[in-house]
Amino acid sequence: MELNKQSDWVARSLRSVWHPCTQMQHHETIPLIPVSRGKGAWLYDHEGRRYLDAISSWWVNLFGHANPRINAALKDQLDTLEHAMLAGFTHEPVIELSEKLSALTGHVLGHSFYASDGASAVEIALKMSFHSWRNNGHADKQEFVCLKGSYHGETIGALAVTDVALFKDAYGPLLRASQTVMSPDARAAAEGETAQDVARRAAADVERLFIERGDKIAAIIIEPLVQCATGMAMHDPLYLQLVRALCDQHNVHLILDEIAVGCGRTGTFFACEQAGVWPDFLCLSKGISGGYLPLSLVMTRDEIYQAFYSNDVTRGFLHSHSYTGNPLACRAALATLQIFEEDDILNANRVKAARLTQALQPLAQHQQVRNFRQRGMIWAFDAIDAPKDFSRRFFATATEHELLMRPIGSTVYMMPPYILSDEEIDGLAANTLAVFNKVMAG
């Protein structure tokens, strides 16, 4: 019966569901995996096979599937308030979440504006930057700057500051042009250079552009420490320090996209903490709700907020989402923050990260691997002379070894949930090595 159910789900999904970030024809040879349930770090199909969720289901699931503490918070909230519009109304979960997040920044970023997904958060930050400059009498500041290889989402505004051709090229005629500067990707180091040297070169490229066009530039947007979707390109925190200083010098806003790299993923709750700087806008999504419900937000400074504070409605930030500040999503986020605090997650993650890094040393030293790298709870390496269709082959082979992994091109990465046991850590490392050897052998 379970086998029939599994086959039926696959057939029905292929007939009626258009899956994201997918060439649907590929499922003629790589079948969909119908998930029946999740528990901890594992997903299960209808035939009883299990898969270690080594990428946290697109980087969102921080504390495992069906987490009992997050479940309890949501069940409690369901009996109180499921949703109310946030225009003209407010409620306790969104207030408490905003206050807790503000406190985590030392109240530097004291105002939170809510949406439902990461791309929307990026859109909000871009619009806020442009509109605040206009409200302050600088209407010429309309341009945005992004990094080479950057990814910030797939809506029209977010795509305009994305530099991944696969996502962007088809929609080029719809997009507003942006300026692109050098990535501080440490893999670009020349012989004898350090990651900090690359950071300085990349910051010099920003300085050149700011000198030339600073009076026209509204903001630069950066994914701090790790540019994820371009292949886990990691850079030194010095880059953020240098760009923050340049933004201050040239009157340009700094937008930090912490949608994937925030919420403890890089080792501190906010990635920018490792550089000792705060942006003008900080975008959060993905892990903030523990992987339970769609939630995103933009945190900003009081001076940005004050630029919109007026009796004149046209000076207000007239942007909305129907489910803005949804109480259920906010309660999931509050439960997530509570786990961080009660379980001292950041320190616990340092222990887990050290163990997994050690367990991955056979891969780090593999003759077909280069640029093995790690930042917090993110690991990545690049395959040398990877075979054609490496990513899809790796995904399919990984499922045979009880792993959910989804390489980016020839870059294999791991972003597991923060709850892995020692046994699961060792199994993840051993199975990844086995999968890699099998795929590279063809």
VOKEMI-140766 format. One line per 2 residues: their letters; for each residue x negated, y, z of C-alpha. Coordinates in pm, 1 decimal, m for minus. Layout:
VOKEMI-140766
a) X:Y:Z; ...
//
This chain:
VOKEMI-140766
me) 0.0:0.0:0.0; m280.1:241.1:90.2
ln) m450.0:175.2:m244.5; m125.7:251.0:m427.2
kq) m81.3:569.1:m224.5; m436.7:676.7:m305.7
sd) m388.1:622.0:m679.6; m49.3:792.3:m670.3
wv) m189.0:1102.3:m499.7; m466.6:1131.8:m756.9
ar) m225.8:1099.4:m1050.6; 21.6:1348.6:m904.4
sl) m251.1:1600.8:m824.7; m396.6:1584.5:m1174.7
rs) m50.2:1644.9:m1320.2; 47.2:1938.9:m1101.0
vw) m251.6:2095.9:m918.7; m506.8:2317.9:m1090.8
hp) m811.3:2279.8:m868.5; m1045.8:2573.9:m795.0
ct) m1395.8:2613.0:m933.2; m1342.6:2298.5:m1139.6
qm) m1346.8:2193.1:m1501.3; m1043.4:1968.5:m1477.4
qh) m1154.3:1740.5:m1761.7; m1446.5:1624.5:m1547.0
he) m1198.4:1437.6:m1328.2; m1152.2:1191.7:m1611.4
ti) m1489.7:1047.6:m1505.0; m1525.3:1169.3:m1144.5
pl) m1198.8:1093.8:m965.2; m1046.7:1324.4:m708.0
ip) m1077.8:1209.7:m347.1; m735.9:1225.2:m176.9
vs) m795.9:1313.0:188.0; m551.6:1158.1:434.8
rg) m691.8:1301.7:757.8; m989.7:1460.9:925.1
kg) m1152.1:1404.2:1261.9; m1466.6:1570.1:1388.7
aw) m1726.5:1595.4:1114.2; m1550.8:1332.6:900.7
ly) m1284.7:1327.3:629.7; m1096.2:1002.1:554.5
dh) m918.7:882.8:241.2; m619.5:649.5:217.2
eg) m838.1:343.9:172.2; m1016.7:408.1:500.8
rr) m1339.1:536.2:347.8; m1496.7:825.3:531.4
yl) m1716.9:1116.6:427.5; m1939.9:1325.9:650.8
da) m1843.1:1684.9:572.1; m2198.8:1810.9:525.5
is) m2082.1:2139.9:370.4; m1810.6:2220.2:625.8
sw) m1544.9:2211.5:352.5; m1682.3:2511.3:163.1
wv) m1863.1:2649.0:471.6; m1555.2:2711.9:686.0
nl) m1517.7:2424.4:932.5; m1745.4:2512.2:1224.1
fg) m1622.8:2281.7:1500.7; m1489.6:1980.6:1318.1
ha) m1156.0:1877.9:1178.0; m859.6:1849.3:1415.8
np) m1053.1:2022.3:1692.2; m842.3:1974.9:2007.7
ri) m908.2:2322.6:2149.9; m819.3:2506.4:1829.6
na) m520.1:2275.1:1784.2; m394.8:2361.8:2133.3
al) m425.1:2736.5:2071.1; m227.1:2712.0:1747.6
kd) 44.5:2496.8:1903.8; 83.8:2751.2:2181.9
ql) 101.3:3040.7:1935.4; 364.0:2861.7:1725.5
dt) 606.4:2881.1:2016.5; 549.5:3255.7:2056.9
le) 502.6:3435.3:1723.9; 415.8:3294.5:1382.1
ha) 398.2:3624.9:1194.7; 500.0:3988.2:1199.3
ml) 400.2:4259.2:957.5; 104.9:4467.2:1076.9
ag) 231.8:4790.7:920.6; 408.0:4972.8:1204.0
ft) 375.6:4671.3:1438.0; 97.4:4504.8:1632.1
he) 52.5:4196.7:1853.1; m178.8:4058.3:2118.3
pv) m386.7:3812.7:1907.8; m497.3:4076.2:1652.9
ie) m574.7:4330.0:1928.2; m775.5:4081.4:2132.8
ls) m966.6:3954.0:1830.5; m1053.2:4307.1:1718.4
ek) m1176.1:4397.4:2066.1; m1389.6:4084.2:2099.8
ls) m1551.3:4132.0:1758.5; m1620.7:4498.1:1832.7
al) m1788.3:4399.7:2159.3; m2012.3:4153.8:1972.4
tg) m2152.2:4452.7:1778.4; m2199.2:4660.0:2091.4
hv) m1896.8:4858.1:1969.2; m2097.3:4998.3:1676.2
lg) m1837.6:4849.4:1441.4; m1524.9:4932.5:1635.2
hs) m1249.8:4912.3:1372.2; m1131.0:4594.4:1197.3
fy) m911.5:4583.5:886.2; m760.6:4241.5:808.0
as) m693.1:4037.0:495.3; m676.8:3667.9:408.4
dg) m986.9:3571.1:206.8; m1346.8:3672.7:153.3
as) m1304.7:3831.9:m187.8; m1028.3:4051.6:m47.5
av) m1257.8:4161.9:233.3; m1517.7:4264.2:m23.4
ei) m1253.5:4453.8:m221.4; m1152.2:4635.9:96.6
al) m1510.5:4735.1:181.0; m1572.1:4865.1:m171.5
km) m1250.0:5065.9:m172.6; m1312.0:5202.6:176.5
sf) m1660.1:5316.8:81.1; m1544.2:5493.5:m234.7
hs) m1239.5:5648.4:m68.0; m1427.5:5768.4:239.6
wr) m1681.4:5948.0:21.3; m1395.8:6109.1:m170.5
nn) m1221.1:6214.4:149.8; m1547.3:6368.8:268.7
gh) m1593.0:6573.8:m48.8; m1831.7:6344.4:m238.7
ad) m1605.1:6224.5:m520.2; m1904.4:6164.5:m751.3
kq) m2023.7:5872.0:m537.8; m1848.3:5594.8:m729.7
ef) m2119.6:5341.6:m815.4; m2206.0:5017.7:m638.2
vc) m2531.8:4824.8:m619.2; m2572.7:4450.2:m583.3
lk) m2863.8:4207.8:m580.1; m2972.2:3989.5:m868.2
gs) m2803.4:3653.0:m828.3; m2551.3:3789.2:m580.6
yh) m2204.3:3641.8:m530.5; m1927.0:3824.3:m345.2
ge) m1604.0:3668.7:m473.2; m1398.1:3627.3:m786.1
ti) m1138.0:3902.5:m777.6; m1197.5:4189.8:m1019.0
ga) m1367.0:4424.7:m774.2; m1573.5:4149.8:m610.2
la) m1681.5:4014.6:m950.0; m1809.3:4361.2:m1040.4
vt) m2073.9:4323.9:m767.4; m2141.4:3957.4:m844.7
dv) m2437.5:3858.0:m1061.1; m2367.8:3491.8:m1137.5
al) m2300.7:3457.2:m1509.2; m2092.8:3139.9:m1471.9
fk) m1828.2:3331.1:m1277.3; m1864.7:3674.9:m1432.5
da) m1928.3:3656.3:m1805.3; m1577.9:3557.5:m1918.4
yg) m1427.8:3856.4:m1739.8; m1691.7:4114.0:m1830.5
pl) m1450.9:4339.1:m2026.7; m1232.2:4374.9:m1716.5
lr) m1509.5:4477.8:m1478.2; m1649.7:4807.5:m1363.5
as) m2024.4:4824.1:m1424.7; m2255.0:4806.9:m1123.4
qt) m2627.4:4851.3:m1070.1; m2836.4:4538.7:m1005.6
vm) m3162.2:4538.4:m810.3; m3427.0:4275.7:m744.2
sp) m3339.5:3992.5:m506.8; m3567.6:3951.9:m203.1
da) m3556.4:3571.5:m256.6; m3870.7:3441.4:m87.3
ra) m3914.0:3184.1:m367.6; m4023.2:3476.1:m589.1
aa) m4347.1:3516.1:m394.0; m4654.7:3534.6:m614.7
eg) m4969.8:3349.9:m516.3; m5094.8:3493.5:m189.5
et) m4767.1:3677.2:m115.2; m4550.3:3624.9:189.7
aq) m4172.0:3648.6:221.9; m4222.7:3992.8:374.5
dv) m4423.0:4100.4:70.1; m4130.2:4000.3:m151.5
ar) m3895.3:4190.2:80.4; m4107.0:4503.9:42.6
ra) m4113.6:4473.0:m337.3; m3736.7:4426.2:m348.4
aa) m3680.2:4723.5:m116.3; m3904.1:4935.8:m339.4
dv) m3669.7:4853.9:m628.5; m3376.6:4980.9:m419.8
er) m3570.7:5296.1:m336.0; m3641.2:5360.6:m704.1
lf) m3270.5:5336.7:m785.6; m3163.9:5550.1:m489.4
ie) m3407.9:5824.7:m585.9; m3272.1:5817.3:m940.3
rg) m2897.2:5782.3:m869.7; m2837.0:5820.3:m495.5
dk) m2596.2:6109.0:m546.5; m2376.4:5876.9:m758.1
ia) m2401.7:5560.5:m545.8; m2133.2:5484.0:m288.6
ai) m2274.7:5161.8:m142.9; m2508.6:4867.9:m178.9
ii) m2371.7:4523.7:m91.9; m2596.2:4245.9:41.0
ep) m2543.7:3892.9:167.7; m2791.3:3909.6:457.7
lv) m3070.7:3653.0:498.0; m2921.0:3393.2:259.2
qc) m2767.3:3448.9:m84.6; m2559.0:3134.1:m71.6
at) m2380.6:3077.4:m403.6; m2687.1:3159.1:m611.3
gm) m2868.1:2858.3:m462.9; m2933.0:2939.8:m95.9
am) m3189.3:3210.2:m173.8; m3338.7:3306.1:162.9
hd) m3514.9:3630.8:247.2; m3699.3:3790.3:535.4
pl) m3503.4:4012.3:779.2; m3748.7:4292.3:701.5
yl) m3554.7:4354.1:380.5; m3243.8:4453.8:573.9
ql) m3444.9:4691.4:792.0; m3595.8:4861.3:488.9
vr) m3265.3:4891.8:302.0; m3086.8:5025.4:610.7
al) m3348.2:5300.9:633.7; m3311.5:5379.0:262.3
cd) m2931.5:5397.4:294.0; m2968.7:5644.9:580.3
qh) m3222.3:5850.3:386.1; m3019.7:5867.9:64.7
nv) m2667.9:5883.0:211.1; m2552.9:5544.8:76.0
hl) m2326.7:5299.1:258.9; m2457.5:4954.8:348.2
il) m2204.5:4672.0:306.7; m2308.7:4336.7:450.5
de) m2118.2:4034.2:323.4; m2133.6:3791.2:616.3
ia) m1845.3:3581.8:487.5; m2064.1:3270.5:457.7
vg) m2364.0:3365.7:673.1; m2182.3:3508.0:976.5
cg) m2029.6:3324.9:1273.7; m2357.3:3169.0:1383.3
rt) m2449.9:3010.8:1051.1; m2795.2:3172.6:1026.9
gt) m2882.2:3134.9:1395.6; m2728.3:3451.6:1541.8
ff) m2358.0:3527.4:1545.5; m2405.6:3803.4:1288.2
ac) m2693.8:3749.0:1044.3; m2788.9:4118.4:1056.7
eq) m2872.8:4086.1:1426.7; m3199.8:3919.7:1323.9
ag) m3301.8:4244.9:1155.5; m3184.2:4462.7:1442.8
vw) m2956.2:4668.7:1217.5; m2583.4:4725.2:1173.8
pd) m2417.2:4804.6:841.4; m2147.7:5058.2:765.4
fl) m1914.4:4774.6:663.9; m1934.3:4407.8:766.0
cl) m1718.4:4146.7:589.7; m1617.5:3826.0:771.0
sk) m1411.4:3525.5:663.9; m1465.8:3148.4:627.0
gi) m1582.7:3031.0:971.2; m1410.9:3305.1:1170.3
sg) m1094.3:3093.4:1199.5; m1289.9:2771.0:1248.9
gy) m1179.0:2652.7:906.6; m814.6:2638.4:1006.9
lp) m629.6:2927.2:839.9; m702.7:3196.0:579.1
ls) m839.5:3503.4:755.0; m1080.6:3778.2:659.1
lv) m1164.3:4121.0:791.2; m1382.9:4423.7:739.8
mt) m1547.7:4584.1:1042.3; m1657.9:4945.4:1014.3
rd) m1786.5:5245.3:1209.3; m1582.2:5518.5:1370.6
ei) m1709.9:5782.8:1127.9; m1567.1:5581.3:837.2
yq) m1236.5:5542.6:1020.3; m1224.1:5916.3:1093.0
af) m1263.6:5997.6:722.4; m912.7:5853.9:671.1
ys) m750.4:5991.2:988.3; m514.5:6266.1:873.3
nd) m153.7:6382.3:845.8; m198.6:6355.5:468.3
vt) m81.4:6011.9:357.9; m300.5:6024.7:45.2
rg) m608.1:6034.5:269.6; m500.7:5712.2:437.9
fl) m632.7:5370.4:338.5; m330.9:5244.0:146.1
hs) m425.0:4877.9:111.0; m224.0:4586.5:243.0
hs) m173.2:4211.5:244.9; 155.8:4055.0:349.4
yt) m14.5:3823.9:598.9; m260.5:4083.7:731.6
gn) m360.5:3999.7:1089.6; m148.4:3683.6:1098.5
pl) m109.1:3581.6:1466.6; m173.8:3212.0:1399.9
ac) m496.9:3285.0:1215.5; m603.1:3531.4:1484.4
ra) m537.5:3272.3:1757.7; m750.5:3021.8:1566.5
al) m1025.5:3284.7:1552.7; m993.1:3357.3:1924.4
at) m1020.8:2985.4:2000.5; m1327.7:2970.9:1777.1
lq) m1492.5:3258.4:1965.2; m1404.8:3090.8:2294.9
if) m1586.8:2774.2:2189.1; m1892.7:2980.8:2097.3
ee) m1894.1:3128.6:2446.1; m1799.5:2827.6:2656.8
dd) m2030.5:2580.9:2480.3; m2325.9:2821.4:2431.5
il) m2312.5:2726.8:2064.1; m2599.1:2944.1:1939.3
na) m2848.0:2779.3:2175.3; m2700.6:2434.6:2113.7
nr) m2737.4:2489.6:1738.8; m3108.6:2562.2:1777.4
vk) m3155.5:2214.4:1923.7; m2948.9:2051.6:1648.4
aa) m3130.4:2251.8:1379.8; m3471.3:2139.7:1507.3
rl) m3363.8:1775.0:1504.8; m3217.8:1786.4:1152.6
tq) m3519.3:1976.4:1018.7; m3746.1:1706.3:1160.4
al) m3524.9:1428.8:1023.1; m3538.3:1589.3:677.0
qp) m3918.3:1591.1:659.4; m3932.7:1295.5:416.2
la) m3731.3:1511.3:177.4; m3932.4:1824.5:252.4
qh) m4249.2:1634.2:154.9; m4092.8:1450.1:m140.2
qq) m4292.9:1482.6:m461.9; m3977.0:1578.6:m654.2
vr) m3874.6:1850.6:m405.8; m3989.0:2210.0:m386.7
nf) m3893.4:2508.5:m172.3; m3756.2:2315.2:122.8
rq) m3611.1:2587.5:342.8; m3398.2:2637.7:651.6
rg) m3231.3:2928.9:826.6; m3021.9:2851.3:1132.5
mi) m2768.3:2586.6:1031.9; m2843.0:2606.4:657.7
wa) m3085.9:2373.4:480.9; m3171.8:2368.5:110.9
fd) m3425.6:2235.3:m137.0; m3470.6:2243.2:m513.2
ai) m3505.4:1932.1:m728.6; m3801.4:1927.5:m968.9
da) m3707.2:1819.7:m1323.2; m3352.5:1738.1:m1218.9
pk) m3157.4:1523.4:m1466.5; m2870.4:1662.0:m1670.3
df) m2549.2:1707.3:m1471.0; m2750.6:1676.8:m1149.8
sr) m2487.9:1846.3:m934.4; m2198.1:1624.3:m1041.0
rf) m2409.2:1310.1:m1024.9; m2526.0:1401.5:m676.7
fa) m2171.2:1469.4:m557.5; m2043.3:1135.5:m691.4
ta) m2339.3:938.1:m555.5; m2312.2:1109.2:m217.7
te) m1952.6:990.4:m177.3; m2081.2:635.0:m215.9
he) m2305.2:704.1:84.9; m2029.7:851.9:304.9
ll) m2131.8:1210.9:235.3; m1947.1:1518.0:109.7
mr) m2215.8:1728.6:m60.2; m2186.3:1968.2:m354.2
pi) m2520.1:2094.2:m492.5; m2548.5:2429.4:m665.2
gs) m2721.3:2353.3:m993.2; m3040.9:2171.4:m895.8
tv) m3032.1:2303.2:m538.8; m2919.1:2059.3:m271.1
ym) m2797.5:2222.7:47.7; m2644.9:2130.4:382.0
mp) m2418.5:2352.8:592.3; m2269.2:2101.5:837.3
py) m2029.5:2175.1:1122.7; m2186.6:2262.5:1456.4
il) m2067.9:1944.6:1630.7; m2293.5:1677.7:1477.5
sd) m2418.0:1410.0:1715.6; m2777.4:1291.1:1704.3
ee) m2659.9:976.9:1525.0; m2474.8:1185.1:1265.1
id) m2777.5:1410.5:1216.0; m3005.5:1113.6:1154.7
gl) m2750.9:953.5:921.7; m2709.3:1274.6:723.6
aa) m3084.0:1299.5:667.9; m3131.3:933.0:576.0
nt) m2834.0:921.9:339.2; m2931.2:1247.3:168.6
la) m3274.3:1102.9:95.9; m3118.3:783.2:m41.4
vf) m2879.7:978.8:m263.6; m3155.7:1204.7:m390.0
nk) m3380.1:911.0:m480.8; m3096.7:734.1:m661.8
vm) m2994.0:1042.1:m864.3; m3351.7:1133.4:m955.4
ag) m3415.7:775.9:m1067.1; m3127.7:815.5:m1314.2
//
